[in-house]
Amino acid sequence: MTETPAKPASPEAGSGAITDFGIDTTSMSTGEAIKDYFARMKDGQLGSIPAVLGVIALAILFSALSGDFFTLRNIANLLEQGAGQTIIAMGIVFVLLLGEIDLSAGTASGVCAGLMALHYVRGGNLLGSMGTGVFVTFIVVLVLAVVLALLQRIWAGAVISVIGIVIILVGAPVNAWVEFAIAICTGTAIGCITGFLVSKIGMPSFVVTLALFIVWQGVLLQFIGEGGTLPISNNDTLNAVANGNLSVVGSWILFIVAVGGYALVALGQHFTRLRRGLVVQPTPIVLFKVGVIAVLAAVSTYLLTVNRSSNDLVTIEGVPYVVPIVLVLLFAGTYVLNRTRYGRHLYAVGGNKEAARRAGINVPKLRTSVFVISSSFAAVGAIVYSSKIGAVNPQSGGLNTLLFAVGAAVIGGTSLFGGKGRIIDAVIGGAVLAIVNNGLGLLQQSAAVVNIVTGLVLMLAATVDALSRRRAEASAR
């Protein structure tokens, strides 16, 4: 079977295409497309395949070692445990696409979590809980973030930061949605400051974010106090974010919306391009991919709607709330990277910054924007992992949070060298790390073993990335 002859692919196409069966300049049959796909894999264009194989291998390994691994309760817990770090990793993908790094994302998320919890625990009185000096300094920092965002024409960052200032100054009463807004607005403001230092001052992102990693850790300690803890589990909404579930009906509605939306977009785009004689994948492959995703989603939804409670008096069923949260961010991020001019510019700058600048792309503004996105995602991740733990303390966002988030993006297939990566990479990489942590926990391994294994997995992923890039460069000569 052959498709309509296609025109040459646009050079602006995202690098995510290297991991599918997309045809570059000619029409092919399904068999030829599959052969071409494996040929490109042989040339080093591996994408997220190693991470997917890793997920499968780890799942098989831990299910063989522990009878509890594939229980319905553990599967749901696995999704909830890894969601926070995965969301932070999704934001870091944007930074890595430019060949930059954000080492402050972890502690920045901790500051966002601290403010959220402080506002809730202190009844909305941040001035009284912080003290006049600290409160005024914090407001000045937020105002500075607004000014810096305006100077760089990051309009969304400026508006969101202003909203945060208004909410804090008016002393908004305790409400879970107000706390969520404070966290996200603070994260956006932090990103505006980080981006300015990197893009306008010209400081290396490694140095800037490493310094801010320490700064935000100190800020969180100032907010909470040495050894302090701010509990949030007694608020139903805050607690439900990472511990609650959709109803059975809601779970199936989510399935229909998610799978139906994906099918409409994928098939609609495919047949539109086919009618216009543009580059397309063979139709059977597109249908196969949609079918596989639909089946996997249906099976997962069915399993999660089965009662998984070990107590006969309590019913626990439904898809965890973190699943639609991650899906919304995944779809939004994927759309931005694949279907917008902004996304194409990110790949262009990541591939060759100087060439992108000469082509008229506003590189400094783009560099600032990715840090704004990264910190905003970090704030959402903070909401999720704080909800799962049920409290915020001076270590929130610290310890291994950042390392696991960066590791998730890299393990999933996003390159540390820039120009290559997708949002789905962070989700796949997050699944790998979540399985490692969960599986070793079920086997009652110590934290030392967990850290060693996680570090080795990250090192392996970085090695695969470097070798595949070298192989791809050699094949292109």
PyMOL commands that set and color helices and strands:
alter all, ss='L'
color gray80, all
select helices_A, chain A and resi 15-19+30-42+49-65+72-97+105-121+126-130+132-151+155-169+176-199+205-224+236-243+248-275+283-304+322-339+341-351+353-358+363-389+401-412+423-442+447-476
alter helices_A, ss='H'
color red, helices_A
select strands_A, chain A and resi 230-231+391-392
alter strands_A, ss='S'
color yellow, strands_A
deselect
rebuild
show_as cartoon
